[in-house]
Amino acid sequence: MHTANPQRVLIVENSRSYGDLLTEAMEQRLHLPVARARNLAEAEAALAAHPDLFLVLSGLVLPDATPERIIERLAQSGLPLVIVSGTYDEALRDRVIGRSVVDYVIKSTPGHFDYLVWLAQRLDRNRRITALVVDDSPTARLLVAELLSSYGFRVLLAEGGEDGLRAMEQDPGIRLVITDHEMPGMSGVAFSARLRERYPRDRLAIIGVSGINRPELVAQFLKNGANDFLHKPFSREEFFCRVSQNVDNLDLIGTLQDLATKDFLTGLSNRRHFFEQAGRRLEALRAAGEPLAVAMVDIDHFKKVNDTWGHEGGDLALKAVARALLAHRRADDLIARFGGEEFALLAGGLDAEAARTHFEALRERIAGLRVELPDGRGFPLTASIGLCCPPAGDAMPLHGLLNESDRRLYLAKAGGRNRVEHAG
């Protein structure tokens, strides 16, 4: 019985030196804990002792078992199994790839350590991705679902296009769709087009599948929103490579978006992204006649924090305040690090009195923080808040609201710090 979010890798390797290198790669590069075994008996004991395992990397030369026995016993764990062998045995490779083995990696291949690191990282990330399989054939549907499950994905099934669209609406966590083409009612190409109308390429990867050998079908899928295409029958390895390439691209797009929109230290929105989001949010609130509040939050005596505790202490203070802001936020509140020790917030649906109560509670939350340093020392924090609550019908632009909040923040600092200063 495995835990909901296991993190450990089991390395089964007779060679101590190679096992050490592989362990170092997993622990240092991926920060994944490792369990070790040098024979099959130790591997079986490790499987029983560590419910947090999510992946097994195993050699085929162990003192107490044949290669076939090793694969049979480790595959029974239900965990993704990667074989790491010193020799290439094509007959054995063909047999194991057709079973529950995710991959067969040769130690002598240049860059194989980098590949194993990527593979472990990919399988780890797959566990946080939901895939949808759309096919009217129960046999084909279950075959693809079993392949995706063996790679760690959470898998949902749909019998056709309309069923698939309903599944997408019900589960916003779906990031990957595998769709057959030959389906009654709605073809795979038409289904791909419907999906792409609603879900952009940075949100969803679509792979079309068909047994029809028509070159133009590939172009039809790609022109109608699919990211990739697979001809039936496909090999297990080709399927895994295509799927991994597409989810890797989603990860890459997400990383690039984070770099463009998030503050690298706190993970909050950066200044530019806040202006993009807040401008639209401000218009929507005013169109709906909703009250709103804009606030600037500034850590008190931040220069003293840096001078006393060093820049590491300053970074920890910024992260602690960011966590407090996130913990205090409501669903639609916008938060950003504006730069230095200053944060900006836009909160809709709060009249002046409710806003004062909300931000006073935030000030108290920050004042209750204690920043802990790695050496066990720590220090408290406080913050000053400038709050602007424009009256109904006010048309002041966003930069004007922020300037007024900043002016109120200055007054809060001048008035003794650790306080909320609000207009009116």
C-alpha positions in Angstrom: 0.0 0.0 0.0 1.7 3.2 -1.2 1.2 6.7 0.2 -0.7 9.4 -1.8 2.4 11.3 -2.8 5.4 9.0 -2.6 8.8 10.5 -3.2 11.5 7.8 -2.8 13.4 5.9 -5.5 14.5 2.3 -5.0 17.9 1.5 -6.6 18.6 -2.2 -7.0 22.3 -2.5 -8.0 24.9 -5.1 -7.3 27.8 -2.7 -8.0 28.4 -0.5 -5.0 30.3 2.1 -7.0 27.6 2.4 -9.7 24.9 2.4 -7.1 26.6 5.3 -5.3 26.8 7.3 -8.5 23.2 6.7 -9.3 22.1 7.6 -5.8 24.1 10.8 -5.9 22.4 11.8 -9.2 18.9 11.2 -7.7 19.6 12.9 -4.4 21.8 15.8 -5.5 20.2 16.7 -8.8 16.5 15.9 -8.1 16.5 16.0 -4.3 14.7 12.6 -4.2 15.5 10.3 -1.3 16.8 6.9 -2.2 16.5 3.4 -0.8 19.3 0.9 -1.8 19.4 -2.9 -2.4 22.2 -5.1 -3.6 20.2 -8.2 -4.2 16.6 -9.3 -4.8 16.0 -10.2 -1.2 17.0 -6.7 -0.1 14.9 -5.2 -2.8 11.8 -7.1 -1.7 12.5 -6.0 1.9 12.9 -2.4 0.8 9.6 -2.5 -1.1 7.9 -3.7 2.1 9.7 -1.2 4.4 9.2 2.0 2.3 5.6 2.9 1.4 6.8 6.2 -0.1 8.5 4.5 -3.1 7.3 5.7 -6.6 10.0 4.3 -8.9 12.4 1.3 -9.1 15.7 1.5 -11.0 17.2 -2.0 -11.2 20.2 -3.8 -12.7 19.8 -7.3 -14.1 23.0 -8.9 -12.5 22.1 -9.8 -8.9 23.6 -12.7 -6.9 20.3 -14.3 -5.9 18.2 -14.1 -9.0 18.1 -14.4 -12.8 17.2 -11.4 -15.0 13.7 -12.9 -15.6 13.1 -13.4 -11.9 14.3 -9.9 -11.1 11.9 -8.4 -13.5 9.0 -10.6 -12.5 9.3 -9.9 -8.8 9.9 -6.1 -9.1 7.1 -5.7 -11.6 4.7 -7.2 -9.1 5.2 -4.1 -6.9 3.0 -2.1 -9.4 5.6 0.7 -9.4 7.2 2.0 -12.6 10.3 -0.2 -13.3 13.3 1.0 -15.2 16.0 -1.6 -16.1 19.6 -0.3 -16.1 21.8 -2.9 -17.8 25.5 -3.1 -18.6 24.9 -5.1 -21.8 22.4 -4.9 -24.6 20.3 -8.0 -25.0 17.8 -7.4 -27.8 15.7 -10.5 -27.1 15.5 -9.7 -23.4 14.8 -6.0 -24.1 11.9 -6.9 -26.5 10.4 -9.2 -23.8 10.7 -6.7 -20.9 9.5 -3.6 -22.8 6.3 -5.5 -23.7 5.6 -6.0 -20.0 5.4 -3.5 -17.1 9.0 -2.1 -17.6 9.0 1.6 -18.5 12.4 1.6 -20.1 15.6 -0.4 -20.7 18.7 1.8 -20.4 22.2 0.7 -21.3 24.9 1.9 -18.9 27.5 2.3 -21.6 25.3 4.8 -23.6 26.8 8.3 -23.6 24.7 10.6 -21.3 22.8 7.7 -19.8 23.0 9.3 -16.3 21.4 12.5 -17.6 18.7 10.4 -19.3 18.0 8.5 -16.0 17.7 11.8 -14.2 15.3 13.2 -16.8 13.3 9.9 -16.7 13.0 9.9 -12.9 12.0 13.6 -13.0 9.4 12.9 -15.7 7.9 10.0 -13.9 7.7 12.1 -10.7 6.0 15.0 -12.4 3.6 12.7 -14.3 1.9 11.8 -11.0 0.6 15.4 -10.9 -0.9 15.3 -14.4 -4.3 14.0 -15.4 -4.6 12.4 -18.8 -7.9 11.8 -20.7 -8.2 8.8 -23.2 -11.0 9.2 -25.7 -11.8 6.1 -27.8 -15.0 4.3 -28.6 -13.3 0.9 -28.5 -13.1 -0.4 -24.9 -10.1 -2.5 -25.7 -8.1 0.3 -27.3 -9.2 2.7 -24.5 -8.0 0.4 -21.7 -4.7 -0.4 -23.5 -3.8 3.3 -23.7 -5.0 3.9 -20.2 -2.8 1.1 -18.8 0.2 2.5 -20.6 -0.4 6.0 -19.2 -1.0 4.6 -15.7 2.3 2.7 -15.9 4.1 6.0 -16.5 2.4 7.5 -13.4 -0.4 9.5 -14.9 -3.8 9.8 -13.3 -6.1 8.6 -16.1 -9.7 9.3 -17.1 -11.7 7.6 -19.8 -14.3 8.8 -22.3 -16.2 6.8 -25.0 -16.4 9.6 -27.5 -16.1 13.3 -28.3 -19.2 14.6 -26.4 -18.2 12.4 -23.4 -14.7 13.8 -23.6 -15.9 17.4 -23.6 -18.0 16.8 -20.5 -14.9 15.2 -18.8 -12.8 18.3 -19.6 -15.5 20.5 -18.0 -15.7 18.4 -14.9 -12.0 18.1 -14.3 -9.9 21.2 -14.9 -6.8 19.3 -14.0 -6.6 17.4 -17.3 -3.4 18.4 -19.2 -3.1 15.7 -21.8 -5.7 14.1 -24.2 -5.1 11.0 -26.3 -7.9 10.8 -28.9 -8.7 8.2 -31.5 -9.9 9.5 -34.9 -12.5 6.8 -35.9 -15.3 7.5 -33.5 -19.1 7.8 -34.2 -20.8 11.1 -33.8 -17.6 13.2 -33.6 -14.3 12.3 -35.2 -10.9 12.7 -33.4 -10.1 15.7 -35.7 -13.4 17.4 -34.9 -12.9 16.7 -31.2 -9.4 18.2 -31.3 -10.8 21.3 -32.9 -13.4 21.7 -30.3 -10.9 21.3 -27.5 -8.5 23.8 -29.0 -11.3 26.4 -29.2 -11.5 26.2 -25.4 -8.0 25.3 -24.2 -4.8 26.9 -25.4 -1.6 25.0 -26.1 0.0 26.2 -22.9 -2.8 24.5 -21.0 -3.5 21.3 -22.9 -1.6 18.8 -25.1 -3.5 16.8 -27.6 -2.2 13.6 -29.4 -4.3 12.1 -32.2 -4.3 8.4 -32.9 -5.5 6.4 -35.9 -5.0 3.1 -37.6 -5.8 4.7 -41.0 -2.7 5.0 -43.2 -3.6 8.4 -44.8 -0.8 10.9 -44.8 -3.3 13.8 -45.0 -4.9 12.7 -41.7 -1.7 13.7 -39.8 -2.0 17.2 -41.3 -5.7 17.4 -40.5 -5.1 16.6 -36.8 -2.2 19.1 -36.5 -4.1 21.9 -38.4 -7.1 21.3 -36.1 -5.2 21.8 -32.8 -3.5 18.5 -32.1 0.1 18.7 -30.9 1.1 15.3 -32.2 0.0 12.2 -33.9 0.5 8.4 -33.5 -0.1 5.7 -36.1 -1.6 2.4 -34.8 -0.1 0.0 -34.0 2.6 1.9 -32.0 5.3 0.5 -29.8 5.3 1.1 -26.1 8.6 3.0 -26.4 7.3 5.3 -29.2 4.2 6.0 -27.1 6.2 7.0 -24.1 8.6 9.2 -26.1 5.7 11.0 -27.8 3.8 11.5 -24.6 6.9 12.6 -22.6 7.9 15.1 -25.3 4.5 16.8 -25.2 4.2 17.0 -21.4 7.9 18.2 -21.4 6.8 21.0 -23.7 3.9 21.9 -21.3 6.4 22.0 -18.4 8.7 24.2 -20.5 6.0 26.7 -21.4 4.9 26.8 -17.8 8.5 27.5 -16.7 8.9 30.3 -19.2 5.5 31.8 -18.1 6.7 31.7 -14.5 9.9 33.4 -15.4 7.9 36.2 -17.2 5.2 36.6 -14.6 6.5 35.6 -11.2 8.9 36.9 -8.7 11.8 34.4 -8.5 12.2 34.6 -4.7 8.6 34.6 -3.4 6.7 33.0 -6.2 4.2 35.8 -6.2 3.2 37.7 -9.3 5.8 40.3 -10.3 5.1 44.0 -10.8 4.4 43.7 -14.6 2.0 40.8 -14.2 0.2 42.5 -11.4 -0.5 45.5 -13.6 -1.8 43.2 -16.4 -4.1 41.3 -14.1 -5.2 44.2 -11.9 -6.2 46.4 -14.8 -8.7 43.8 -16.0 -9.9 43.0 -12.5 -10.4 46.7 -11.8 -12.6 47.1 -14.9 -14.6 44.0 -14.0 -15.3 45.2 -10.5 -16.3 48.6 -11.5 -18.6 47.2 -14.3 -20.3 45.1 -11.7 -20.6 47.9 -9.2 -18.5 46.1 -6.6 -16.4 47.9 -4.0 -12.7 47.4 -4.0 -9.6 48.1 -2.0 -6.0 48.6 -3.0 -3.1 48.2 -0.5 0.6 48.5 -0.3 2.4 46.4 2.3 6.0 47.2 3.4 8.2 45.2 5.9 9.2 47.5 8.7 12.9 48.2 9.3 13.9 45.9 6.4 17.4 47.4 6.1 18.0 46.6 9.7 17.0 43.0 9.0 19.5 42.7 6.2 22.2 44.5 8.3 21.6 42.3 11.4 20.8 38.9 9.8 22.4 39.2 6.4 20.8 38.8 3.0 19.8 35.2 3.8 17.7 36.6 6.7 16.3 39.2 4.4 15.3 36.6 1.8 13.7 34.4 4.5 11.7 37.5 5.8 10.4 38.2 2.3 9.4 34.6 1.8 7.7 34.5 5.2 5.6 37.6 4.5 4.7 36.2 1.0 3.4 33.1 2.7 1.4 35.2 5.1 -0.1 37.2 2.3 -1.1 34.0 0.4 -2.5 32.4 3.6 -4.6 35.5 4.2 -5.8 36.1 0.6 -9.3 35.4 -0.6 -10.0 33.5 -3.8 -10.0 36.5 -6.2 -7.5 38.7 -4.4 -4.4 39.7 -6.5 -1.0 39.9 -4.8 2.4 40.8 -6.1 5.9 41.6 -4.9 6.5 45.1 -6.2 10.2 45.2 -5.5 12.4 45.3 -2.5 10.3 44.7 0.6 7.1 46.1 -0.9 4.0 44.2 -1.9 0.8 45.3 -3.6 -2.7 43.9 -3.2 -6.1 44.3 -5.0 -9.1 43.0 -3.1 -12.6 43.2 -4.6 -16.0 43.0 -2.8 -14.8 44.8 0.3 -16.3 48.1 1.4 -14.2 50.5 3.4 -15.1 49.0 6.8 -14.6 45.4 5.7 -11.3 46.4 4.0 -10.0 47.9 7.2 -10.9 44.8 9.2 -9.4 42.5 6.5 -6.1 44.4 6.4 -5.8 44.9 10.1 -6.1 41.1 10.4 -3.3 40.8 7.8 -1.1 43.2 9.8 -1.7 41.1 13.0 -0.8 37.9 11.0 2.5 39.4 9.9 3.2 40.7 13.4 2.8 37.2 14.7 5.6 35.8 12.4 9.0 34.6 13.6 11.6 34.1 10.9 13.7 31.0 11.7 17.3 30.9 10.5 19.1 27.6 9.6 21.3 27.9 12.7 18.3 28.1 15.0 18.2 31.8 15.6 15.2 33.8 14.7 13.6 37.3 14.7 10.1 38.8 14.6 8.6 41.0 11.8 6.1 43.7 11.5 4.7 45.5 8.4 3.0 48.8 7.7 0.0 48.9 5.3 -1.3 51.8 3.2 -4.9 51.2 2.2 -7.0 53.0 -0.4 -10.8 52.3 -0.6 -12.3 54.5 -3.4 -15.9 55.5 -3.1 -18.6 54.0 -5.4 -18.5 55.5 -8.8 -14.8 56.6 -8.5 -12.9 56.3 -11.8 -9.4 56.7 -10.5 -7.0 54.6 -12.7 -5.0 51.8 -11.2 -1.8 53.8 -10.9 -3.7 56.5 -9.1 -5.0 54.0 -6.5 -1.6 52.6 -6.0 -0.1 56.1 -5.5 -2.7 56.9 -2.9 -2.0 53.5 -1.2 1.7 54.4 -1.3 1.0 57.8 0.3 -1.0 56.1 3.0 1.9 53.7 3.5 4.2 56.6 4.1 1.9 58.0 6.7 1.8 54.6 8.4 5.5 54.6 8.6 5.6 58.1 9.9 3.0 57.2 12.5 5.1 54.6 14.2 5.0 51.6 11.8 3.2 48.2 12.3 -0.1 49.9 11.5 -2.8 50.2 8.8 -3.3 53.7 7.5 -6.4 54.2 5.3 -8.0 57.0 3.4 -10.8 58.7 5.3 
